[in-house]
Structure formats: structure tokens, C-alpha cells
Amino acid sequence: MFRKYLISLIFIFTLNITMSNTLTAQTANIPSAPIIGAKSYLVIDTLTNHEIASLEPNLRLPPASITKLMTAYVTFHALESDQISLEDQVTISEKAWRMTGSRMFIEVGKKVSVQDLLMGMIVQSGNDASVALAEFVAGSEFLFVDLMNQYAANLSMTSSSFQNSTGLPDENHFSTAHDLSLLAKAIITEFPKYYKWYSTKEFTYNEITQRNRNSLLWRDPSVDGMKTGSTEEAGYCLVSSAIRNDMRLISVVLGTATAKSRNDGSQALLNYGFRFHETKTIFMSEKEIIAVKTWKTQSETLSLGILNDLNLTLPRGSFSKLSIENNIQPEIIGPIDKGQVLGELVIKLNDSTLATQALVALENNPKGTLWQQIKDTMQLWFE
């Protein structure tokens, strides 16, 4: 009987053993994503990268001041590598001082700390602050733009091209909702201590107080970032992120006709994602998923698991309908090393494969004694 269990190539069990036998494995019915009047949008779960809703996510569009996410990302890297510090004093150039559009109202020749410039860029969307940071980090905005595009390539932002640190119009300055979601996730996951600044509702510099242009910070307590943008060419844009019940979503909305429509649309997309989807950890890394029989080894059984957490984002109500297949080698003969691949874990819903991961040995199982090897060899012959 145990032998039959061993040689079975597929061992299937349900995640919910109390589920009725008459329950059919159908995906939970959910409504279509809301129509928000944007040229492009994308909503993803940050843990799984699962695309919850989208409209033309790879359409190249001018990102306007959302560009400043990349300006911040490059600056954060300079801080982390100790090339600069938050306390460093930046002498404001005439170019930075003369910048048009949104500003934090820095003055030419004055010294401003890197931290104040970052707050002026993140909260007040200051074009002057963006240029001042670019010049300080790289020596000139021209060289800083080269860094922006290098980091974009590192993040696989393959449909993005940056020509300045501010997002002011340029025909060769563009990005996509998909690429901007990669950038937003990178800031959130790589620089959490700096990301917290994106939830700051107002900032005062030079006795001038300006409110964060992301109105969702006041409307929805689960929203803690990130960045607005608007030009005549780009329309109104917003990258937003929110966390509810340990589930974090990123929404990118590009090219709406009004600030209200970008805000309402972003809120609607976030609500849709949280209301009709959920993210769960199916299996944790290096935890036993199945124990298998081994031959010619010191121990007769071996624990198998996966090397990385297996997380999924699914429509609500779908997790109870998942099936799991453990495809195990028919005969596992020692010695066995920890991490050795001995099978495959397959997660399915409605006969569609959602994820696969290698099943590996969670510990070493050395060669058994001479008697164990002889005994197991004979047993394998007879069976």
C-alpha cells in the first residue's frame, strides 16, 4: 500500500477539506473593473505582481510629475550608498531657481538640505527642488537623466525614456502604467524609511505651506502615497498605493481629463481591487509540504518543501477551490542533499495552472548502512 503511495505521480488534495463534494471548481464571479475615463491604468498587488485590472497598461504616455518618482528613486540610492546625506546643504543654482510650474520656492544662492529638497519634491511637487537634487547628485541634470535611464533599465522599465528630472514636456520623455508600477513597487519595497514621506499631507518651506496634491491621503486612510502629475500633454495622472489587512495595492492612472476624475478613478480602482480580490500565502518557504519514502538512506522518510513563499492573488472565494498536485519522483534513492529537487508543486484552479515550484529536500539524508542498502535493494527488486 505504501509502495502505491510512493509511485503515484500525482497526489491531489484540496485546501479546504470540509468543502462539499458537490462544489464545482468555478472561479468566483466578480464585476468588471470600473470605467474611469483614463487613457491607461493598471492595478497590481505588490506581493504577487498580480494584475487585478488594466486598460492599455503598455501605452506610452507623458508621465508629467510622476517622473519625480524616478528622481526620488535615484536620490534614495545615492543616500543608501553614502554618496550624499540628508543633512548635506545644496547651493541652489539659477537654473533650479528659474524652474516654472510647481515649486517649493527655493532661492538662488541659498543652501537647502537634501531632506528639505526631497520633501519639497515629494509633497509640493517642486520642479525647482527636483533640478536642485539632480544637480547635487550627479553634477548636472543632464548627467542625472543618464542615471534615471540606467535605473529604469535595471527595473526592466523597457518602455520608458526620461529626458529631465521634473516631467516637463518633451517628445522623448514617456513611460507606461506598467513601468510606473514597477518603479512605485521598487520605492515601496527597497526604501520603506523614505516611502513614509509620501503620506505627508503638507510641508512648509520659506514660510510657505503647501498641501500634498494627492487628495486620496485625506479621503482614504488606507492610502499612504504616492505621486500626482499633470500637464496639458499628459492630462491628469496619479500613482497611488494603499494597504488594507496586510494587502498592498498599487494603482497607476494616466491621462484623465480632470483632477477629480483621476482621484475618483484611482479610488474606484483601489476599492475594486480590495473588495473583489485577496492575497494569501499558500505555502511558506522551507516548511514541510509532504513527507516521502526514501531508499538506501539513514532515514526512511524525507520532508519536501519549497525555497520561496508561494503567494497568490485571486478573486475572493477562489482559494477554497484550489487543487494542489505534488508530482514526486517514483523512487527516491539516497544519498540526498538538502535543496535537491525531487518533484514539482503545481497549483491549479479550474484545471488551469496558476503556479509551479520545485519541491526540494529540506534536509540532508545521507547514505544508509550497508544493511539498509542491501535490504532496500532487495525490496525494490521484489516490488
Secondary structure as UniProt FT lines:
FT   HELIX           2..7
FT   STRAND          11..14
FT   TURN            17..18
FT   TURN            21..22
FT   STRAND          40..45
FT   TURN            46..48
FT   STRAND          51..55
FT   TURN            57..58
FT   HELIX           64..67
FT   HELIX           68..80
FT   TURN            81..82
FT   TURN            86..87
FT   STRAND          89..91
FT   HELIX           94..97
FT   TURN            108..109
FT   STRAND          111..113
FT   HELIX           114..122
FT   TURN            123..124
FT   HELIX           127..138
FT   HELIX           141..154
FT   TURN            155..156
FT   TURN            158..159
FT   TURN            171..172
FT   STRAND          174..175
FT   HELIX           177..190
FT   HELIX           192..195
FT   HELIX           196..199
FT   STRAND          202..205
FT   TURN            206..207
FT   STRAND          208..211
FT   HELIX           216..219
FT   TURN            221..222
FT   STRAND          223..231
FT   TURN            232..234
FT   STRAND          235..244
FT   TURN            245..246
FT   STRAND          247..256
FT   HELIX           259..276
FT   STRAND          277..283
FT   TURN            285..286
FT   STRAND          290..293
FT   STRAND          301..305
FT   STRAND          310..315
FT   TURN            316..317
FT   HELIX           319..321
FT   STRAND          323..328
FT   TURN            338..339
FT   STRAND          341..349
FT   TURN            350..351
FT   STRAND          352..361
FT   HELIX           370..382
//
